Structures are given as C-alpha cells and as structure tokens.
Amino acid sequence: MSDYSQDEAEIRNKENKDGDSLAEIKKMENGVDIEPEADDWVAKPAESSHPDPLPNDLD
C-alpha cells in the first residue's frame, strides 16, 4: 500500500507549469506534498441518488 501512496503523491506533486498556483509551486520547491490529506480521502456512497424529496401526492 505504501508503494501505491508514493505513486499517488508523485502524481499529485508532478509539476504543471500552466495549472499550478504560486502556492503549489512554492510547496513543491520546498519538498512539501501539495495535498497530503488526499491519501485519507475516501469515496462515500450517497444516501440517495435522487437529491429532492419525493412529492407528497405519491402515497
């Protein structure tokens, strides 16, 4: 798993001169992971695929 995390960190921190902000460039120059918390992000299922409540007249 650590190899996978390292690969993900390398991808996140890959230089993108057109898309990187000044803050991201500075972090990369200092060897700081741009989004270290990204390793902890987990996809979570939605409670419902329909975002609006059901109409009352369906009963």
C-alpha positions as CSV (number, residue, x, y, z in Angstrom):
1,M,0.0,0.0,0.0
2,S,2.8,2.4,0.7
3,D,4.1,2.0,-2.8
4,Y,0.7,3.0,-4.1
5,S,0.6,6.0,-1.8
6,Q,4.0,7.1,-3.0
7,D,2.9,6.8,-6.6
8,E,-0.2,8.9,-5.9
9,A,1.9,11.5,-4.1
10,E,4.3,11.7,-7.1
11,I,1.3,12.2,-9.4
12,R,-0.2,14.9,-7.2
13,N,3.2,16.7,-7.0
14,K,4.1,16.5,-10.6
15,E,4.9,19.9,-11.9
16,N,2.3,21.5,-14.1
17,K,3.6,25.0,-15.1
18,D,0.3,26.0,-16.7
19,G,-2.0,24.8,-13.9
20,D,-0.1,25.1,-10.7
21,S,-0.7,28.1,-8.4
22,L,2.1,30.1,-6.9
23,A,1.5,28.4,-3.5
24,E,1.7,24.9,-5.1
25,I,5.0,25.9,-6.9
26,K,6.5,27.1,-3.6
27,K,5.4,23.9,-1.8
28,M,7.0,21.7,-4.5
29,E,10.2,23.8,-4.4
30,N,10.3,23.1,-0.6
31,G,9.5,19.4,-1.0
32,V,6.1,19.7,0.6
33,D,3.3,17.4,-0.6
34,I,0.6,19.7,-2.2
35,E,-2.3,17.7,-0.8
36,P,-1.1,15.3,1.9
37,E,-4.6,14.7,3.1
38,A,-5.6,13.3,-0.3
39,D,-4.3,9.9,0.9
40,D,-7.0,9.8,3.5
41,W,-9.9,10.8,1.2
42,V,-12.4,8.1,0.7
43,A,-15.3,7.8,-1.7
44,K,-18.5,7.6,0.2
45,P,-21.8,6.4,-1.2
46,A,-24.6,8.9,-1.4
47,E,-27.7,8.3,0.8
48,S,-29.9,8.6,-2.3
49,S,-29.5,9.0,-6.0
50,H,-32.4,11.4,-6.0
51,P,-31.5,14.7,-4.3
52,D,-35.0,16.1,-3.9
53,P,-37.6,14.7,-1.5
54,L,-40.4,12.7,-3.0
55,P,-43.7,14.6,-3.7
56,N,-46.4,14.1,-1.0
57,D,-49.0,13.0,-3.6
58,L,-47.3,9.6,-4.2
59,D,-48.9,8.0,-1.2
